Amino acid sequence: MTRILPLLTGAAVLSAALLSTGAQARTLKEIKASGTIKIGTNAEFKPFTYFEGKTMKGFEYDLGNAIAKQMGVKAEWINQPFDGLLIGLNQNRFDLVISSHGVTPERAKAVDFSAPHYCSGGLIVSRPGGPKTAADLKGKTVATQVGTTYVDQIKKVTGEKNLRVYPNNANALQALMSGRVDAMVNEKFYGLEALKLNGKKLQQGEMMFQEKLAMAVAKGNSTLLSAVNQNLKTVQANGTYAKISKSYFGQDVRCK
């Protein structure tokens, strides 16, 4: 999901964080010496990263573990709210972030992104008879998660007064299901999962836009970035990526 930081632009918030910390990102050599790579995520985003009981699962979880295995280290996953992930990355709380971050120019000023690990976009979901196109959203109340780039996309169509932001995707979906909003705009595959689980209670609308999603490392951590890209390419070439992707989506979601 393309998600951004609230209140200030991602670049402004992250620049402030960089100025406030002297933490140094661990190099690939240091990560390999420790035997563990720390990966930050927000595990509230099924089917990408989520919990079943106390067990973390998901497409990005499995992909991250596969990349770590190729690197010869163990993945240690750290779950925290989405809007603190990139700041935490630049404060050295983890080495890598895998949490469906859309690549934007603002973010690219503050962190370094890997090659995209999947492509998606913003999908409109509503109750039967509700809005299905971007034009239909005009004048309607629309839900999304706080800190997402969908916030700005929705504002362009409906205006700020009709935007409803929620702490997480589940809350936004519940607002739609209970009739507190007219529609939800969210990541394509999250929306498709919601449609699958809720049968005839929801309907699928159009894609508002398309996007590339990528993993992030601290700005300037070139050795780790190179390893992530190399090993992403390896798991895509050896069939591991396709197997993981098809197990969650029934298709290969890499960017074509």
Secondary structure per residue as TSV (DSSP state, phi and psi in degrees):
chain	resnum	aa	ss	phi	psi
A	1	M	-	360.0	135.6
A	2	T	-	-74.7	111.3
A	3	R	B	-127.3	141.2
A	4	I	-	-121.7	178.8
A	5	L	-	-94.0	138.4
A	6	P	S	-76.2	164.7
A	7	L	S	72.7	-60.2
A	8	L	S	-109.0	167.4
A	9	T	-	-67.3	156.1
A	10	G	H	-55.1	-42.0
A	11	A	H	-64.0	-41.4
A	12	A	H	-65.3	-46.2
A	13	V	H	-63.3	-46.5
A	14	L	H	-69.2	-35.6
A	15	S	H	-61.6	-40.8
A	16	A	H	-62.8	-41.7
A	17	A	H	-63.6	-40.6
A	18	L	H	-63.9	-37.4
A	19	L	H	-71.0	-24.9
A	20	S	H	-92.0	-2.2
A	21	T	-	-132.0	145.1
A	22	G	-	-103.8	10.9
A	23	A	-	-62.5	141.5
A	24	Q	-	-110.8	127.7
A	25	A	-	-63.1	142.7
A	26	R	-	-74.1	135.1
A	27	T	-	-76.7	168.4
A	28	L	H	-57.3	-41.8
A	29	K	H	-60.4	-43.1
A	30	E	H	-68.6	-38.0
A	31	I	H	-64.3	-44.9
A	32	K	H	-65.1	-37.0
A	33	A	H	-64.5	-34.6
A	34	S	H	-78.2	-24.7
A	35	G	T	83.8	0.5
A	36	T	E	-139.6	135.6
A	37	I	E	-108.0	128.4
A	38	K	E	-88.3	122.2
A	39	I	E	-117.2	122.2
A	40	G	E	-90.9	140.9
A	41	T	E	-155.1	167.9
A	42	N	-	-115.4	100.8
A	43	A	-	-85.5	56.1
A	44	E	-	-130.7	30.8
A	45	F	B	-137.2	69.2
A	46	K	T	-67.5	134.3
A	47	P	T	-100.0	24.6
A	48	F	T	-87.2	-59.8
A	49	T	B	-141.9	129.7
A	50	Y	E	-162.0	167.6
A	51	F	E	-107.5	139.0
A	52	E	E	-114.5	105.9
A	53	G	T	65.3	-123.5
A	54	K	T	-102.0	7.1
A	55	T	E	-100.6	123.8
A	56	M	E	-79.5	139.5
A	57	K	E	-141.0	179.0
A	58	G	S	128.4	164.6
A	59	F	H	-58.4	-50.5
A	60	E	H	-69.7	-33.6
A	61	Y	H	-62.2	-49.4
A	62	D	H	-65.4	-39.8
A	63	L	H	-65.3	-43.8
A	64	G	H	-60.9	-40.7
A	65	N	H	-65.0	-38.0
A	66	A	H	-65.5	-41.1
A	67	I	H	-66.0	-43.4
A	68	A	H	-60.6	-41.8
A	69	K	H	-60.7	-41.5
A	70	Q	H	-63.8	-31.7
A	71	M	H	-77.8	-14.3
A	72	G	T	85.2	23.9
A	73	V	S	-131.3	169.4
A	74	K	E	-98.3	140.5
A	75	A	E	-86.7	128.7
A	76	E	E	-110.2	111.8
A	77	W	E	-90.8	134.1
A	78	I	E	-120.7	116.4
A	79	N	E	-95.6	129.0
A	80	Q	-	-156.1	167.5
A	81	P	-	-54.9	144.6
A	82	F	G	-58.7	-42.8
A	83	D	G	-71.1	-3.7
A	84	G	G	-107.6	2.0
A	85	L	H	-66.9	-49.3
A	86	L	H	-71.5	-32.5
A	87	I	H	-64.7	-45.5
A	88	G	H	-61.2	-35.0
A	89	L	H	-60.3	-45.7
A	90	N	H	-80.1	-3.2
A	91	Q	T	-104.3	10.1
A	92	N	T	65.2	28.7
A	93	R	S	-78.6	-22.0
A	94	F	-	-148.9	167.6
A	95	D	S	-91.8	-32.2
A	96	L	E	-142.2	143.4
A	97	V	E	-116.3	126.8
A	98	I	E	-127.1	98.1
A	99	S	E	-156.6	44.5
A	100	S	E	54.8	47.5
A	101	H	E	-83.3	124.2
A	102	G	E	-72.0	142.2
A	103	V	-	-82.7	117.3
A	104	T	-	-126.1	155.2
A	105	P	H	-58.7	-37.2
A	106	E	H	-63.7	-46.7
A	107	R	H	-65.9	-37.3
A	108	A	H	-66.0	-16.8
A	109	K	T	-76.5	-22.3
A	110	A	T	-108.0	-28.5
A	111	V	E	-135.4	167.3
A	112	D	E	-105.6	130.6
A	113	F	E	-99.2	146.6
A	114	S	E	-75.4	177.8
A	115	A	E	-60.5	149.8
A	116	P	E	-58.0	137.1
A	117	H	E	-100.6	-6.7
A	118	Y	E	-168.1	164.3
A	119	C	E	-119.6	144.6
A	120	S	E	-155.0	-142.9
A	121	G	E	168.2	179.0
A	122	G	E	-90.2	118.6
A	123	L	E	-105.7	135.2
A	124	I	E	-86.0	128.7
A	125	V	E	-127.4	137.2
A	126	S	E	-146.7	175.6
A	127	R	S	-80.7	157.6
A	128	P	T	-50.7	130.8
A	129	G	T	90.2	-6.9
A	130	G	S	-85.9	-176.1
A	131	P	-	-65.1	141.0
A	132	K	-	-124.6	-16.4
A	133	T	S	-121.7	165.8
A	134	A	T	-60.1	-38.4
A	135	A	G	-63.7	-35.7
A	136	D	G	-65.6	-23.5
A	137	L	G	-74.3	-15.5
A	138	K	T	-59.4	124.5
A	139	G	T	81.7	0.6
A	140	K	S	-102.1	154.5
A	141	T	-	-84.3	132.6
A	142	V	E	-130.6	132.3
A	143	A	E	-100.4	146.6
A	144	T	E	-157.6	175.8
A	145	Q	E	-83.8	142.8
A	146	V	T	-59.8	143.1
A	147	G	T	84.1	10.8
A	148	T	B	-100.7	154.2
A	149	T	T	-68.9	-15.1
A	150	Y	H	-62.0	-26.3
A	151	V	H	-54.9	-51.0
A	152	D	H	-67.4	-37.3
A	153	Q	H	-63.1	-42.1
A	154	I	H	-67.7	-41.8
A	155	K	H	-57.9	-38.0
A	156	K	H	-61.8	-29.6
A	157	V	H	-95.2	-45.9
A	158	T	H	-103.1	-19.8
A	159	G	-	87.9	154.9
A	160	E	G	-63.2	-32.8
A	161	K	G	-65.7	-22.8
A	162	N	G	-97.3	0.2
A	163	L	E	-84.6	136.3
A	164	R	E	-126.0	116.2
A	165	V	E	-105.4	144.6
A	166	Y	E	-129.1	156.8
A	167	P	S	-59.7	-30.2
A	168	N	S	-151.4	174.1
A	169	N	H	-64.0	-38.0
A	170	A	H	-61.6	-39.4
A	171	N	H	-66.8	-39.0
A	172	A	H	-64.8	-42.0
A	173	L	H	-65.2	-41.5
A	174	Q	H	-63.3	-37.6
A	175	A	H	-61.5	-39.1
A	176	L	H	-67.7	-47.5
A	177	M	H	-61.3	-35.1
A	178	S	T	-87.1	-3.6
A	179	G	T	86.2	11.8
A	180	R	S	-77.5	-18.5
A	181	V	S	-134.6	164.0
A	182	D	S	-87.7	-26.5
A	183	A	E	-158.2	166.3
A	184	M	E	-129.5	137.7
A	185	V	E	-115.6	123.3
A	186	N	E	-151.9	178.6
A	187	E	E	-59.0	139.4
A	188	K	H	-49.1	-51.5
A	189	F	H	-76.1	-29.2
A	190	Y	H	-64.5	-43.3
A	191	G	H	-62.4	-41.4
A	192	L	H	-65.5	-36.2
A	193	E	H	-64.5	-42.6
A	194	A	H	-62.1	-40.5
A	195	L	H	-63.8	-41.4
A	196	K	H	-64.8	-39.4
A	197	L	H	-79.1	-21.6
A	198	N	H	-112.6	8.6
A	199	G	G	51.4	-127.5
A	200	K	G	-82.1	3.2
A	201	K	G	-78.4	-16.0
A	202	L	-	-132.5	160.0
A	203	Q	E	-131.9	150.9
A	204	Q	E	-90.2	132.4
A	205	G	E	-105.0	-158.7
A	206	E	E	-89.6	167.2
A	207	M	E	-80.6	128.4
A	208	M	E	-76.7	-35.5
A	209	F	E	-165.1	168.6
A	210	Q	E	-115.2	158.7
A	211	E	E	-154.8	161.0
A	212	K	E	-109.8	135.1
A	213	L	E	-111.8	140.8
A	214	A	E	-145.1	165.4
A	215	M	E	-88.8	159.1
A	216	A	E	-130.2	143.4
A	217	V	E	-124.5	165.0
A	218	A	E	-60.4	147.2
A	219	K	T	-55.9	126.9
A	220	G	T	87.8	-1.1
A	221	N	-	-83.4	71.6
A	222	S	H	-69.0	-34.3
A	223	T	H	-67.7	-40.8
A	224	L	H	-69.7	-42.4
A	225	L	H	-59.2	-44.0
A	226	S	H	-61.1	-41.8
A	227	A	H	-67.3	-40.8
A	228	V	H	-61.7	-47.1
A	229	N	H	-63.1	-43.3
A	230	Q	H	-62.5	-44.5
A	231	N	H	-79.0	-26.4
A	232	L	H	-63.2	-44.3
A	233	K	H	-61.7	-38.3
A	234	T	H	-64.4	-47.4
A	235	V	H	-70.9	-23.8
A	236	Q	H	-74.3	-32.9
A	237	A	H	-81.3	-30.5
A	238	N	S	-92.2	4.5
A	239	G	S	94.6	-10.4
A	240	T	H	-63.6	-44.8
A	241	Y	H	-60.5	-49.7
A	242	A	H	-59.8	-40.2
A	243	K	H	-63.0	-45.8
A	244	I	H	-63.5	-48.9
A	245	S	H	-58.7	-47.2
A	246	K	H	-67.9	-26.9
A	247	S	H	-68.8	-26.1
A	248	Y	H	-102.2	-32.8
A	249	F	H	-119.7	-12.4
A	250	G	S	74.7	13.0
A	251	Q	S	-160.2	165.2
A	252	D	-	-88.4	118.0
A	253	V	-	-99.5	11.0
A	254	R	S	-64.5	157.0
A	255	C	-	-69.0	132.6
A	256	K	-	-92.7	360.0
